[in-house]
Amino acid sequence: MRLLGHFCALRTLRCVASSRFQRRQFNIKSWSQRLAASFHKPLPPPVARRDQSEDPYGWLRHGDMAMIRRHLDRENEYAENFLMKGRHIEQVLLDEMESRVESEHSSPPEKIGSWYYYMRTTDTSAFQIYCRRSVSDPEVEQIVLDQDAISRNVPYLSVPICKVSPCHRYLAYTADMTGNERYLGFVKDIETGEILFKVDNVTSMEWAKDGETILYTQVLQTIIDAREFLALRTMRWQSRLWYKVWRQSLKDPTRREKILEERNSAFYMDVGMTKDMAYITISLNSKTSSEVRILPTSHPWKEPILIEPRREGLEYFVEHMHGALVLVTNDGSEDYKLVQVDPVLPGRANWTDFYVPEDGCRIQDIDVFEDHIAVYERTMRGQRVRILDILRPAGQRAQGLVQRTNSCGFPHLAAPQLSSSFKPIQLGGSEVVQFPVPDCGTAVRPGANCDYAGKTLRVSVSSPLVPWKEFDVSLADRTLSLLQEQVCPGLPAGWQEGYDCKLELAESWDGVQVPMTVIRRKGLPEDGSSPTLAFVYGSYGQCLATEFDVGRISLLERGWAIVLCHVRGGGELGSRWHREGRGMKKLNGFKDLFACMTWIGRRLSRPGLIALHGTSAGGLLVSGYTNLYPGTVGAVVAKVPFVDIGSTMRDEDLSLTVHEYDEWGDMRRTEVADYVDSYCPYRNVSGVRYPPIYLTAALNDTRVGYWEPAKWAAKVRHEGGEGSGPVLLQTAFEGGHFGTGGKTGYLQDQAREAAFLYLALGLKFD
């Protein structure tokens, strides 16, 4: 014990000495950056070639790739040169932000079968390491997947799917190693580390109950990556034309069979499994409709059963418990409800309502357990969790997950036996879980919750001013057990007491009240003197994230206000809110944003101190806003912005165009094309005075082509009015739509964006 204490003391001394050295090193670095900035020689902005064509900058997509690359290099050089003046600001903020992130972290383990699974990072790792320990020998750690080791050999890494086989011997996972969302599928033997199976262009994977059959979906045509671009020297994009779902035997590699094929590009296909492991699900989903087939996990080579054919406007998602299919559907309830049906006669005519939420509440997801259903709901104030008590059909015993062995030689989680006759389940009590987090902008993140027989629900909760707290919720009595809290080392205890988070409303052009989440330091005057950073997304029915973001604290401490603008087109107020801001009503989103800026200008700030921030489809809003409402904001950050929607939505060769018709409209219709063109940021650049603009792009981005922000930047510089601010464009040649990945890469982005805003708004940094 003394030796251990001595070791801890030594370690503490080393940490203190190290931090002192780092501070000294930083001071030298900051001084050198300030010195370099004082001798800074600004570069002129790049001037892009203008062709004599309908689209003078169209060559940035279709032209010679070597010429395009040279232009993007000049853009990067110009942006770096401009930002050199604020490099010391960026470094101060980055060091501050990183000091508030734990260097090492391990998640609370979740018991799945005879194993405890968890994730951890080390002080040198950039990615999560997936691990497990046996219940019988918990002292021995086994690495399931070391993302950090994989990342050392590739320029980019994203692992969206990671599923252990029912026998716990094998791991199925997918990985994107370039940033173009072109995924490789793998099956790995966890014991030996051997890769048993590998396949290209996989979008989902799922196990059959035998642990020896894998099902996966494959997209047959996808875009070529950046390296192929450079080799071909011209831009060639191929559309994702159709999907197939396959079943593959791992014991017999020659046994491979196609189950289903889908050639309608409006639909995505994926495979999954009901939580009780009774059925494999094969789902087809467009933006507005669904079609699901089920296949018994114990008979993966049989023909799947169709639940209900696709129909425009009908969406449904499938779970199973106690012999009943439980569906989340919008059939007759636009914000979704739960229905149940007999798996033998699963058609819509036999669906019966099971739980319908109250008005103003939208179902986002569910987790089923033997005796409960956890419903993840959304209201105007944020997310919440409701627990439904389930009354089993009369005479039915608890099925649970029983321990068996199979040919793998490992513990096996057996699926419940399917009933031969249907007996509907009944709803008992219903209660919203009360978390010790303010209800302004509450964010909820479900845990893995893989144990169907489990008695607790694992869930994490956060809000703009409350770091993540991870709980086990007793399903029986709703009591909470706090397992872990996000630690922010550089923040003093009780720091939140100095800040406010409030829900405010701005009145839009038609009298609609637009909600805003406003976060700021207490006691700041409401005299227009506070710089304000306003975020917006407003598309696809997605809600703007209100979770805790450690990077924003550095701005709040310096007197900034942070405003999250929940405009129409998002999902904050349910499906109606989305419907009123998409398609032929998209302009409502721009008008709502103007209402929010007007409110901010009256209560918190003034136009010259307001900065707008939008990513992807949110970038469309903030970029188009500069055309529609000039002079109302002082700076714009648009990350991978969808700024040339007019051209993109006319191009059916692009992978997402047909799938996006339900969101933006079918541009083959004249009235739709005219409407979209009326707000398209690129097509509406004019002689107005543009604020300073910071843009990002990625060469491998398959969602928003790099050429969109490149074209917009060139056009704003050429056609913008006198006195327009600088336009910066930084293009990443590695990574994709979601950045370069890694544990703290996002903090680097935030620090750089903040440094740009200080320069753009002419603010003194302290």
C-alpha positions in Angstrom: 0.0 0.0 0.0 2.8 2.4 0.8 4.6 1.5 -2.4 1.4 2.2 -4.3 1.0 5.6 -2.5 4.6 6.4 -3.3 4.0 5.6 -7.0 1.0 7.8 -7.1 3.0 10.7 -5.5 5.7 10.3 -8.1 3.2 10.2 -10.8 1.6 13.4 -9.5 4.9 15.2 -9.3 5.6 14.1 -12.9 2.3 15.5 -14.0 2.9 18.8 -12.3 6.4 19.1 -13.7 5.1 18.1 -17.1 2.2 20.7 -17.0 4.7 23.4 -15.9 7.0 22.5 -18.8 4.0 22.5 -21.2 2.9 26.0 -19.9 6.5 27.3 -20.4 6.6 25.7 -23.8 3.2 27.2 -24.7 4.3 30.6 -23.6 7.3 30.4 -25.9 5.1 29.1 -28.7 2.5 31.8 -28.2 5.2 34.5 -28.1 6.7 33.2 -31.3 3.2 33.1 -33.0 2.6 36.7 -31.9 6.0 37.7 -33.3 5.2 35.9 -36.6 1.8 37.6 -36.8 3.5 41.0 -36.3 5.6 40.4 -39.5 2.6 38.8 -41.3 2.4 39.6 -45.0 -1.1 39.1 -46.3 -1.7 37.2 -49.5 -4.3 38.3 -52.0 -7.4 35.9 -52.3 -7.3 33.4 -55.1 -9.0 34.3 -58.3 -10.7 31.4 -59.9 -11.0 31.1 -63.7 -14.4 32.1 -65.1 -15.6 30.1 -68.1 -17.9 31.4 -70.7 -20.7 29.1 -69.8 -24.0 28.9 -67.9 -21.9 28.0 -64.8 -18.6 29.8 -65.0 -17.2 27.8 -62.1 -18.5 24.4 -63.2 -14.9 23.4 -64.1 -14.3 23.0 -60.4 -16.3 19.8 -60.6 -15.9 18.6 -64.1 -12.4 20.0 -65.0 -8.9 18.6 -65.0 -8.2 17.3 -61.5 -4.6 18.6 -61.4 -5.9 22.1 -62.1 -8.6 21.8 -59.5 -6.0 20.6 -57.0 -3.8 23.5 -57.7 -6.7 25.9 -57.1 -7.7 24.2 -53.8 -4.0 24.4 -52.7 -4.1 28.1 -53.3 -7.3 28.4 -51.4 -5.8 26.5 -48.4 -2.6 28.7 -48.6 -4.7 31.9 -48.5 -6.8 30.7 -45.6 -3.8 29.7 -43.6 -2.2 33.0 -44.3 -5.2 34.9 -43.1 -5.6 32.8 -40.0 -1.9 33.3 -39.1 -3.0 36.6 -37.5 -5.1 34.7 -35.1 -2.8 31.6 -34.6 -2.0 32.6 -31.0 -5.8 32.8 -30.3 -6.3 29.4 -31.7 -3.5 27.9 -29.7 -4.7 29.4 -26.4 -8.2 28.2 -27.0 -7.1 24.7 -28.1 -4.8 24.2 -25.1 -7.7 25.4 -22.9 -10.2 23.1 -24.5 -7.9 20.0 -24.5 -7.1 20.6 -20.8 -10.8 20.1 -20.1 -10.9 16.6 -21.7 -9.9 13.5 -19.8 -6.7 12.1 -21.3 -7.8 8.6 -20.2 -11.3 7.3 -20.0 -13.1 4.0 -19.5 -16.9 3.5 -19.9 -18.8 1.6 -17.2 -19.0 -2.1 -18.3 -22.3 -3.5 -19.6 -23.0 -7.2 -19.0 -23.9 -9.1 -22.1 -24.2 -12.8 -21.6 -21.1 -14.0 -19.8 -19.0 -11.0 -20.6 -18.6 -7.4 -19.5 -18.1 -5.1 -22.5 -16.7 -1.6 -22.3 -14.7 1.1 -24.2 -11.6 2.9 -23.1 -9.0 5.4 -24.3 -5.5 6.1 -23.2 -3.6 9.4 -23.0 -2.0 8.6 -26.4 -5.0 7.1 -28.2 -7.1 9.0 -30.7 -9.9 6.4 -31.0 -11.8 4.1 -28.7 -10.6 0.7 -27.9 -13.3 -1.9 -27.5 -12.6 -4.4 -24.7 -14.3 -7.1 -22.6 -13.7 -9.1 -19.4 -15.2 -12.5 -18.6 -17.6 -12.7 -15.8 -15.7 -15.7 -14.5 -12.3 -14.1 -14.8 -12.8 -10.3 -14.6 -9.1 -9.5 -14.0 -8.1 -10.4 -17.5 -8.9 -7.9 -20.3 -9.4 -9.0 -23.9 -9.3 -6.5 -26.7 -12.2 -6.9 -29.0 -11.3 -4.2 -31.5 -8.4 -1.7 -31.2 -9.5 1.2 -33.4 -6.5 3.2 -32.4 -4.1 0.5 -33.8 -6.1 0.4 -37.0 -6.0 4.2 -37.4 -2.2 4.3 -37.4 -2.2 2.7 -40.8 -5.0 4.6 -42.5 -5.6 8.4 -43.2 -9.1 8.3 -41.7 -11.2 5.9 -39.6 -14.9 5.5 -38.8 -16.3 2.3 -37.4 -20.1 2.7 -37.3 -21.1 -1.0 -36.9 -19.5 -3.4 -34.3 -21.5 -6.5 -33.4 -20.4 -9.6 -31.4 -21.8 -12.9 -32.6 -24.4 -14.7 -30.3 -21.6 -17.2 -29.3 -19.3 -14.2 -28.4 -16.5 -15.6 -30.5 -16.7 -13.5 -33.6 -17.0 -9.8 -34.3 -18.7 -8.3 -37.3 -17.7 -4.6 -38.0 -17.6 -2.1 -40.8 -14.9 0.5 -41.4 -14.5 3.6 -43.6 -10.8 4.2 -44.0 -10.8 7.2 -46.5 -13.7 9.4 -45.4 -15.9 8.7 -48.5 -18.4 6.5 -46.5 -17.4 3.5 -48.6 -17.3 0.8 -45.9 -15.5 -2.5 -45.8 -17.2 -5.3 -43.8 -15.1 -7.6 -41.7 -15.7 -10.7 -39.5 -12.9 -11.2 -37.0 -12.1 -14.1 -34.7 -11.8 -12.3 -31.4 -9.7 -15.1 -29.8 -7.1 -15.3 -32.6 -7.4 -11.9 -34.2 -7.8 -13.5 -37.6 -10.0 -11.8 -40.2 -12.3 -14.6 -41.5 -14.3 -12.6 -43.9 -14.0 -9.3 -45.8 -16.3 -7.6 -48.3 -16.5 -4.2 -50.0 -19.3 -1.6 -50.0 -21.1 -2.9 -47.0 -23.8 -0.7 -45.3 -25.0 -3.1 -42.5 -24.3 -6.5 -41.0 -26.1 -8.9 -38.6 -25.7 -12.3 -37.1 -28.0 -15.3 -37.3 -28.6 -17.2 -34.1 -26.1 -20.0 -35.0 -23.2 -17.6 -34.8 -22.0 -19.0 -38.1 -24.2 -17.2 -40.6 -23.7 -13.5 -41.3 -26.2 -11.3 -43.2 -25.1 -8.1 -44.8 -26.3 -5.4 -47.2 -24.1 -4.2 -50.1 -24.4 -1.2 -52.3 -23.4 -2.2 -55.8 -22.2 1.1 -57.1 -20.6 3.9 -55.2 -18.3 6.8 -55.9 -14.6 6.4 -56.5 -12.3 7.9 -54.0 -9.9 10.9 -54.1 -6.9 8.8 -55.1 -8.8 7.5 -58.1 -9.8 11.1 -58.9 -6.2 12.1 -59.1 -5.3 9.1 -61.2 -8.1 9.7 -63.7 -7.4 13.5 -63.7 -11.1 14.2 -64.4 -14.1 14.0 -62.1 -16.3 10.9 -62.5 -19.0 10.2 -60.0 -21.1 7.1 -60.1 -24.5 6.9 -58.5 -25.4 4.3 -55.8 -27.9 2.5 -58.0 -29.1 -0.4 -55.9 -28.7 -2.6 -52.8 -28.6 -6.3 -52.2 -28.8 -8.2 -48.9 -26.8 -11.4 -48.7 -26.5 -14.4 -46.3 -23.1 -16.0 -46.0 -21.9 -19.1 -44.2 -18.6 -18.7 -42.4 -18.1 -22.4 -42.2 -18.6 -22.9 -46.0 -17.3 -19.8 -47.8 -18.9 -21.0 -51.1 -22.4 -20.9 -49.5 -23.5 -17.4 -50.3 -27.1 -16.4 -51.3 -28.8 -13.2 -52.3 -32.0 -12.7 -50.3 -33.3 -9.4 -51.7 -32.4 -6.7 -54.2 -33.6 -3.1 -54.3 -33.0 -0.9 -57.3 -35.0 2.2 -56.3 -32.3 4.7 -55.3 -34.8 6.5 -53.0 -34.5 3.6 -50.5 -31.7 2.5 -48.2 -31.5 -1.1 -47.1 -30.2 -2.5 -43.8 -30.3 -5.6 -41.7 -30.8 -5.8 -37.9 -32.1 -8.1 -35.2 -34.9 -7.7 -32.7 -33.6 -7.4 -29.2 -35.0 -10.7 -28.0 -33.1 -12.3 -30.9 -36.2 -13.9 -32.3 -36.1 -12.2 -35.8 -33.7 -10.7 -38.2 -35.1 -7.6 -39.9 -34.5 -6.5 -43.4 -35.6 -2.9 -43.7 -36.0 -0.6 -46.7 -36.5 3.1 -45.8 -36.8 6.2 -47.9 -37.3 9.7 -46.4 -41.1 9.0 -46.2 -41.8 5.3 -46.3 -40.8 1.9 -45.1 -40.9 -1.8 -46.0 -39.7 -4.4 -43.6 -39.3 -8.2 -43.8 -38.6 -10.6 -40.9 -36.7 -13.8 -40.8 -36.4 -16.2 -37.8 -32.9 -16.0 -36.4 -33.0 -19.8 -36.0 -33.7 -20.3 -39.7 -31.6 -17.7 -41.5 -31.8 -19.6 -44.9 -35.6 -19.4 -45.1 -37.5 -16.9 -47.1 -38.3 -13.6 -45.3 -41.9 -12.6 -44.4 -43.1 -9.1 -45.6 -44.9 -7.2 -42.9 -46.5 -4.4 -44.9 -45.7 -3.2 -48.5 -44.2 0.3 -48.9 -46.7 3.1 -49.2 -46.0 6.8 -49.6 -46.1 8.4 -46.2 -46.2 5.2 -44.1 -43.2 4.5 -41.9 -42.7 1.7 -39.5 -39.8 0.1 -37.5 -39.9 -3.4 -35.9 -39.2 -5.0 -32.5 -40.6 -8.2 -31.0 -41.5 -9.4 -27.5 -43.6 -12.2 -26.0 -44.7 -13.4 -29.4 -45.9 -10.0 -30.6 -44.3 -7.7 -33.1 -44.1 -4.2 -31.6 -43.9 -1.5 -34.3 -43.1 2.2 -34.1 -45.2 3.8 -36.8 -46.6 7.1 -38.0 -49.7 5.4 -39.3 -52.5 7.8 -38.1 -50.0 9.5 -35.7 -47.5 11.8 -37.4 -45.2 11.9 -34.3 -45.3 8.1 -34.1 -47.0 5.6 -31.8 -46.6 1.9 -30.8 -48.7 -0.8 -32.3 -48.6 -4.6 -32.0 -49.4 -7.4 -34.4 -49.2 -11.1 -34.8 -46.0 -12.1 -36.7 -48.0 -14.7 -38.6 -50.5 -12.1 -39.9 -48.4 -8.9 -39.7 -50.2 -6.7 -42.3 -51.4 -3.2 -41.4 -55.0 -4.3 -41.3 -54.2 -6.2 -38.1 -52.2 -3.5 -36.3 -53.7 -2.4 -33.0 -52.6 0.7 -31.0 -50.5 0.0 -28.0 -49.2 3.4 -26.9 -49.9 6.8 -28.4 -47.9 9.8 -27.0 -49.4 13.0 -25.8 -49.7 16.0 -28.2 -46.4 17.9 -28.5 -44.4 14.7 -27.9 -42.6 12.7 -30.6 -41.3 9.1 -30.3 -37.6 8.9 -31.4 -36.7 5.3 -30.5 -37.5 2.4 -28.2 -35.7 -0.3 -26.2 -37.6 -3.4 -25.3 -37.1 -5.6 -22.3 -39.0 -8.7 -21.0 -41.4 -6.6 -18.8 -40.8 -3.0 -20.0 -40.4 -0.8 -23.0 -38.2 2.3 -22.7 -39.5 5.0 -25.0 -37.2 7.8 -26.0 -39.3 10.9 -26.6 -38.8 14.5 -27.7 -40.6 17.6 -26.6 -39.9 21.3 -27.1 -37.7 21.3 -23.9 -35.6 18.4 -25.0 -35.4 14.6 -24.9 -36.7 12.4 -22.2 -37.2 8.7 -21.3 -40.6 7.1 -20.6 -40.9 3.6 -19.1 -43.9 1.5 -20.1 -44.8 -1.5 -17.9 -45.8 -4.6 -19.9 -48.3 -7.1 -18.7 -47.4 -10.5 -20.3 -50.1 -12.6 -22.0 -51.8 -14.9 -19.4 -49.9 -18.1 -18.7 -46.7 -17.0 -20.3 -43.5 -17.5 -18.3 -40.4 -15.4 -18.4 -38.3 -16.5 -21.3 -35.1 -14.6 -20.8 -31.7 -15.3 -22.2 -30.5 -18.7 -21.2 -27.0 -20.0 -21.3 -26.2 -22.8 -23.8 -23.3 -23.9 -25.8 -23.1 -24.4 -29.5 -20.5 -25.5 -32.1 -18.4 -22.4 -31.4 -17.7 -23.8 -27.9 -18.6 -20.4 -26.3 -21.6 -19.4 -24.2 -24.6 -18.8 -26.4 -27.5 -16.5 -25.8 -30.5 -18.5 -27.0 -33.5 -16.7 -28.5 -36.9 -17.1 -27.0 -39.1 -19.8 -28.6 -41.7 -18.3 -30.9 -45.3 -18.8 -30.0 -47.6 -20.8 -32.2 -50.7 -18.7 -31.3 -50.8 -14.9 -30.9 -51.7 -13.4 -27.5 -51.4 -9.6 -27.4 -49.4 -7.9 -24.7 -51.0 -5.3 -22.4 -49.9 -2.0 -21.2 -49.6 -1.5 -17.4 -48.1 1.7 -15.9 -46.3 4.5 -17.7 -43.9 7.0 -16.2 -41.3 9.6 -17.4 -37.9 9.1 -15.7 -36.8 12.1 -13.7 -33.1 12.9 -14.2 -31.2 15.4 -12.1 -30.6 17.6 -15.1 -32.3 20.9 -16.0 -35.0 20.3 -18.6 -33.7 23.1 -20.9 -32.2 21.4 -23.8 -31.9 17.9 -22.2 -30.1 15.4 -24.4 -30.4 11.6 -23.9 -28.0 9.0 -25.2 -29.0 5.3 -24.9 -26.5 2.8 -23.8 -26.0 -0.6 -25.6 -28.8 -2.2 -23.5 -28.3 -5.6 -25.2 -29.7 -7.7 -22.5 -33.4 -8.4 -23.2 -33.8 -9.9 -19.7 -32.0 -7.0 -18.0 -33.6 -5.2 -15.1 -32.0 -1.8 -15.7 -31.8 0.7 -18.5 -28.4 2.2 -19.3 -28.7 5.8 -20.4 -26.6 9.0 -20.4 -28.0 12.4 -19.9 -26.6 15.9 -20.6 -27.6 19.5 -21.3 -25.8 22.6 -22.6 -24.4 23.3 -19.1 -24.3 19.8 -17.6 -21.6 17.3 -18.7 -22.7 13.8 -19.5 -24.0 11.7 -16.6 -24.4 7.9 -17.1 -27.1 6.1 -15.2 -28.6 2.7 -14.7 -32.4 3.2 -14.4 -34.3 0.5 -12.5 -37.1 -0.6 -14.8 -39.2 -1.7 -11.8 -39.2 1.5 -9.7 -37.4 4.1 -11.9 -34.7 4.7 -9.3 -31.3 6.0 -10.6 -27.8 4.7 -10.0 -25.2 7.2 -11.1 -22.3 5.2 -12.7 -20.1 7.9 -14.2 -19.9 11.6 -14.8 -18.0 13.3 -17.6 -14.9 14.9 -16.0 -13.7 18.3 -17.2 -10.4 18.7 -15.3 -9.9 22.4 -16.0 -13.3 23.5 -14.7 -13.9 24.3 -11.0 -16.6 22.6 -9.0 -20.0 24.4 -9.4 -18.9 26.4 -12.5 -22.4 26.1 -14.0 -23.8 28.3 -11.3 -22.4 31.3 -13.1 -24.4 30.6 -16.3 -28.0 30.6 -17.5 -29.6 28.2 -20.0 -33.1 29.4 -21.1 -35.7 28.5 -23.7 -36.7 31.7 -25.6 -39.1 32.3 -28.4 -38.8 34.5 -31.5 -41.8 35.4 -33.6 -41.5 34.5 -37.2 -43.1 36.2 -40.2 -46.4 34.3 -39.9 -46.7 34.5 -36.2 -45.1 31.1 -35.5 -43.0 31.1 -32.3 -39.5 29.7 -33.0 -37.7 28.2 -30.0 -34.1 29.1 -29.2 -31.9 27.6 -26.5 -29.9 30.6 -25.1 -26.7 30.0 -23.0 -24.8 32.9 -21.5 -23.0 34.1 -18.4 -25.2 35.5 -15.7 -25.1 39.2 -15.2 -24.1 40.2 -18.7 -25.9 43.4 -19.8 -28.6 43.2 -22.4 -27.4 46.2 -24.3 -26.1 44.7 -27.5 -22.5 44.4 -26.3 -22.3 40.6 -26.2 -20.8 38.8 -29.1 -23.1 35.9 -30.0 -22.5 32.7 -31.9 -25.8 31.3 -33.3 -26.1 27.7 -34.5 -28.7 26.4 -36.9 -29.5 23.2 -38.9 -33.2 23.0 -39.7 -33.4 20.0 -42.1 -34.4 16.4 -42.4 -36.4 16.5 -39.2 -33.2 16.3 -37.2 -32.9 18.2 -34.0 -30.0 20.6 -33.4 -27.8 19.0 -30.7 -28.2 20.5 -27.2 -25.8 18.2 -25.4 -22.8 19.5 -23.4 -19.9 20.8 -25.6 -16.7 21.5 -23.7 -15.4 23.6 -26.6 -18.1 26.2 -26.1 -17.2 26.9 -22.5 -14.1 28.9 -23.6 -16.4 31.3 -25.5 -19.0 31.5 -22.7 -16.2 32.4 -20.2 -15.2 35.3 -22.4 -18.6 36.8 -22.5 -20.1 35.2 -25.6 -23.7 34.1 -25.8 -24.4 30.8 -27.5 -27.8 30.5 -29.2 -29.2 27.3 -30.7 -31.9 28.3 -33.3 -34.5 25.5 -33.7 -36.0 26.6 -37.0 -38.6 24.9 -39.0 -37.3 22.0 -41.1 -35.8 20.4 -37.9 -37.6 18.0 -35.6 -37.7 19.9 -32.4 -41.5 20.3 -32.4 -42.3 17.0 -34.2 -43.1 16.0 -37.7 -45.2 19.1 -38.4 -42.2 21.3 -37.6 -40.2 19.3 -40.2 -43.0 19.4 -42.8 -43.3 23.2 -42.5 -39.7 23.7 -43.3 -39.0 21.3 -46.1 -39.8 21.0 -49.8 -41.9 23.9 -51.1 -41.9 25.4 -47.6 -38.1 25.6 -47.2 -38.1 29.4 -47.1 -39.8 29.2 -43.7 -36.4 28.1 -42.3 -34.6 31.2 -43.6 -37.4 33.4 -42.3 -37.3 31.7 -38.9 -33.6 32.3 -38.8 -34.1 36.0 -39.5 -36.6 36.1 -36.6 -34.0 34.6 -34.4 -31.3 37.1 -35.5 -33.8 39.9 -34.9 -34.4 38.7 -31.4 -30.7 38.4 -30.7 -30.1 41.9 -32.1 -32.7 43.3 -29.7 -31.8 41.4 -26.6 -28.2 40.3 -26.7 -26.1 41.7 -29.4 -26.0 43.8 -32.6 -25.5 42.7 -36.2 -21.7 43.4 -36.2 -21.2 41.1 -33.2 -23.4 38.2 -34.4 -21.8 35.1 -36.0 -23.8 32.4 -37.7 -22.7 28.7 -37.8 -24.1 25.9 -39.9 -22.9 22.5 -41.1 -24.0 20.7 -44.2 -27.7 21.4 -44.7 -27.3 24.0 -41.9 -24.6 25.5 -44.1 -27.2 26.0 -46.8 -29.3 28.0 -44.4 -26.5 30.3 -43.2 -25.0 30.8 -46.7 -28.4 31.5 -48.2 -29.2 33.8 -45.3 -26.3 36.1 -46.4 -28.0 36.6 -49.8 -31.5 37.2 -48.4 -30.7 39.3 -45.3 -27.4 41.2 -45.9 -26.0 43.3 -43.1 -27.8 41.4 -40.3 -24.8 39.3 -39.1 -21.1 40.1 -38.7 -19.5 36.7 -39.7 -20.4 33.2 -41.0 -18.9 29.8 -40.5 -20.2 27.2 -43.0 -18.8 23.7 -42.7 -19.2 21.4 -45.7 -22.1 23.6 -46.8 -24.8 22.4 -49.3 -24.6 25.7 -51.2 -25.2 24.5 -54.8 -28.5 22.7 -54.2 -29.8 23.9 -57.6 -27.2 22.0 -59.5 -26.8 19.0 -57.2 -30.5 18.2 -57.0 -30.7 18.2 -60.9 -27.9 15.6 -61.1 -29.2 12.1 -60.8 -25.8 10.7 -61.2 -24.9 11.8 -57.7 -25.4 9.2 -55.0 -28.0 11.0 -52.8 -30.0 13.0 -55.3 -33.0 10.6 -55.8 -33.0 9.7 -52.1 -33.2 13.5 -51.3 -36.3 14.2 -53.4 -38.6 13.7 -50.4 -36.7 16.5 -48.5 -36.0 19.1 -51.2 -38.3 18.2 -54.0 -38.0 16.6 -57.5 -36.2 19.2 -59.7 -37.7 17.6 -62.8 -40.8 19.5 -61.9 -40.6 23.1 -63.1 -42.3 24.6 -60.0 -39.9 22.8 -57.7 -36.9 23.8 -59.7 -37.9 27.4 -59.7 -38.6 27.4 -56.0 -35.3 25.7 -55.1 -33.4 28.1 -57.4 -35.0 31.0 -55.6 -33.0 30.3 -52.4 -30.0 28.3 -53.7 -27.0 30.2 -52.2 -24.8 29.8 -55.3 -27.4 30.9 -57.8 -28.4 34.0 -55.8 -25.0 35.6 -55.1 -25.4 39.3 -55.8 -23.8 42.7 -55.2 -24.8 42.8 -51.6 -22.2 43.3 -48.9 -21.1 39.9 -47.6 -19.7 39.4 -44.1 -16.4 37.6 -43.5 -17.0 33.9 -44.3 -15.1 30.8 -43.3 -15.9 27.6 -45.4 -14.7 24.0 -45.1 -14.8 21.2 -47.6 -13.4 17.6 -48.0 -12.2 16.0 -51.2 -13.7 12.7 -50.2 -17.1 14.1 -49.1 -19.8 12.0 -50.7 -22.7 14.1 -49.2 -21.6 17.6 -50.2 -19.1 17.7 -53.1 -16.0 19.8 -52.4 -16.8 21.9 -55.5 -19.9 23.4 -53.9 -18.1 25.6 -51.3 -15.3 26.1 -53.8 -17.7 27.5 -56.4 -19.5 29.6 -53.9 -16.3 31.2 -52.5 -15.2 32.1 -56.0 -18.5 33.6 -56.9 -18.9 35.6 -53.7 -15.5 37.1 -54.2 -16.2 38.1 -57.8 -19.8 39.3 -57.5 -20.1 40.4 -53.9 -20.6 44.1 -53.2 -18.1 46.7 -52.2 -16.9 46.3 -48.6 -17.6 42.5 -48.5 -15.4 40.6 -46.0 -12.8 38.0 -46.8 -13.9 34.5 -47.9 -11.8 31.7 -46.6 -12.0 28.1 -47.9 -10.1 25.2 -46.3 -10.3 21.8 -48.1 -9.2 18.6 -46.4 -7.6 16.1 -48.7 -8.1 13.3 -46.1 -11.2 12.6 -44.1 -14.8 13.3 -45.3 -18.1 14.9 -44.5 -17.6 14.4 -40.7 -14.1 15.7 -40.5 -10.8 13.9 -39.9 -12.0 11.8 -36.9 -10.1 11.2 -33.7 -10.7 11.9 -30.0 -10.1 15.7 -30.0 -9.9 16.6 -33.7 -13.2 18.5 -33.3 -11.6 20.7 -30.7 -9.0 21.8 -33.2 -11.8 22.8 -35.6 -13.6 24.7 -32.8 -10.5 26.6 -31.8 -9.8 27.6 -35.4 -13.3 28.7 -36.0 -13.3 30.8 -32.8 -10.0 32.4 -33.8 -11.5 33.3 -37.2 -14.5 34.9 -35.5 -12.3 37.0 -33.3 -10.5 38.3 -36.4 -13.7 38.7 -38.4 -15.6 40.6 -35.7 -12.7 42.7 -34.7 -12.8 41.5 -31.0 -10.1 41.9 -28.5 -9.0 38.5 -27.2 -8.2 37.9 -23.5 
